[in-house]
Amino acid sequence: MIIPSVDNAEELGVVLDGLSRQTYEDLEVVVVGPKDDSARKVAEDRKVRYVDDKGSMTRADACNVAIEETESEIVIFTDDDVIVPEKWVERLVRWFDRAEVSGVGGPNFAPVDESNTWQRAIDVAFSNVYLTAGTNYGRKTGENLEEVDQLPGVNSAYRRKVLEDVGGFDSGAIGAEDVMLDHRIKVEGHKLWSDGSNIMWHRRRSISKVRKQIQNYGLVRALAGNRYPSLWGWSHGMVSFFPLLVTMSVIGFAWGCASGGLAWPNFWDISTEAVPIGPERMAVHQLPTLVIIFNLVAWVGAYRGPSPSKGGLTILLSSVVSFLLLWDYGIGVLKARWGIITGSSASQIDDRDRGIKE
C-alpha cells in the first residue's frame, strides 16, 4: 500500500487510522514524501514505514520510488485525504485470484457527512453522466467486475509484475500519471477492471482549488494525448472548444443587442410585429437558449449520476460547478495546445524540464 503525501499530515493521520482497522491483515503501508515533511512523524507514531521520496517533484516520481522500495506482489495506491472503509483492501485484493486481473479499482465519492454544500455539489458534478468526468469518478456498479481503460489513482491496485513490465509511472509527469500508466498497461495487452461497489471516500476541496486542479488536468491531459495520441478522444476535443463556444456566444449576444435585436420587453415574442427575425434577433436569442439547454442537461445528468450527495440543492448548484469545470478544463487544453504550437515550456509534460512543483 503506497500513499504519497506532501504537507497534509493531519488528514494523513485519518487515512492511516483507517488502514489500521482493515479486515485484510497482510498489509504493509508505506507513506512516501519529502524527507523533512511532517507526515514522517505522523507515520512513525503509528509504526508505519516512511520512505524519503528522494527529492521527487511529482506524484509519479514519488510513487516510483515507493515501488522500488517495496516488494509486495500487489501494489495498492490511495491519497492522503481519504476516509478508508474497513473492507476496502480486502475487496480490492480478492479479485487478483483471477488471472485476467492486472489491475482493479473503484469509484470515489465525497464523504457526505463531512462535506459542505459546495463540496457535495462538486461531487454531484463529478458524477454527472453527461458532463465533466463522471465515468471516471463515479463508475458505480454492482458486485461484478467491469473492464475499463483507466483506474482512479485514489482507489486502485496492480500486480507488481505488470508495473515492472511497463516501467512504472512516466517519470517526471506533472499530472495524468495514472492515465498514462493505465494506457501503457492496456497497450501491453493487460486488462484493468472496476469494482463499482468498492467505494473510497475522497474529500473534495474548495471550488477555487478544484478549478485549479481541473485546469491543470486539462493541460496535462492534452499533453498526455500529444505523447500518446490514442489517449485523445472526441469528447476531449469537444470540451476543449467549450471556452471558445461560450466566448463566441456572449460576443454574439452583445452584438445582437447593440444591433437592435433585443426587442425588450418583448424578448420572447418572435412575431414579425415585434422585431423581424434576422441575424440580430437570432444572435440575441441563442445565448439564453443555450443557457437553458446546458442547465437542463447538467441537471438531468446530475440526477442520473451515482453521487450519494445528490439532493435538490446540490443538483441545482452542480450546473454552476459543471460550467466552471468545463471552462477550466478547456482553458487548460488550450494552454497546452498553444504551448505545443509555440514550443514553449508549457508543452512539456515532464516536470524535470520545467522546474515547476505541482
Steps between C-alpha positions, in 0.01 A plus 500: 500500500657828383383844612679805356470796736619862508407757768183322607592325825167551676290332233766236449449395862133430424602285203751297700251448783252367246757264353585368847140379530494307172356150498788397272793430732801429274549865410816710494423872494765736363480879500730673252581869520769765552769416753403770751124498448284492814340186360808306611416542869133418440602177327770401747271566799268238352790264424450549127802498272593838353702514176700805396388597150859593411405851400224396261320794342186306409260235624613273216864509608413456868290192419782355289738541795255320728450219248875442496512501881228236545459135402132404527350308209204740494556875514211714624475879464295765673538866605558673832154661515262203501282320751564128461216247537611209718452238227654706220831310468337159537249583227778612263739212561238227458483557124864412442410132532392543138790475256350757262504775766813711461352794687175587673348812647172654602309828519566784739244736649501784749418401860153649533508568875836678485438713191342844470237585241744604229721196554195278461401693187850442362460128565164500322658682203790254491248216480291657225428235237511753214753764604847530656671178612205304623607164359839518675386622839168327534515162330266337747369154419408183681726227633630391158814630331482726196795537264618861476778704338598698807511463879474795740831556677325533834344154481713254305716188527736332253708187471862597563614299198277712277639825642853372449423387144393852398765681705270658755366853467631741234798663669455869572134514392335810648158337485289235324759251620231243573344552156832440322590205720168329431534574129839330483366206700215457253735533201701208638187288489412501870147554626375751758176464688267701719310373801229764511388393846836563670472871581776724633391815684708784359478852637423772246683829528364855474362607165805721435745213563294259293493747212879528510526122513270453201680763291827321568333171415387641164856616436666169580224295334569683175875450544442133574292478182788659311740239638257210451258604219258215565424656840333799334134432425223699338352594839825669605496698178144616562579618851806689375272714283268588789668833596505606135133416450400688816705804398354502149149466642546797734651712224212409271249594768668837556510568127134408463398729783704789361345445158143526624416131529405510868140621453460537875253457671363277220812284506324169450258637239636369170218639290591742222290768670758516780836501323548313172686174541852542371866455598474760777195342659647150467827615655311632802288188546778241465668581833200456734394197297841339546496587871166324541614194305829478692327518837243238403773262381706566814206446735381181329854365486553581867168341596591182312852494645596271789628760749368439854497879544207539263224728626287784372749772588817314398350401165397862444847631585676229304419672170705800615784270603484309170517824303808617691673162470434474127631854458815431703568166333465664161734783597757244613476316169533824303810596701654163418412530131651847483812377677536214253463738204745757636738247654485669839587327827129459571495231233721272712321239706830405661536724804878455506511721189295772663620527859145560620367316803138396464 
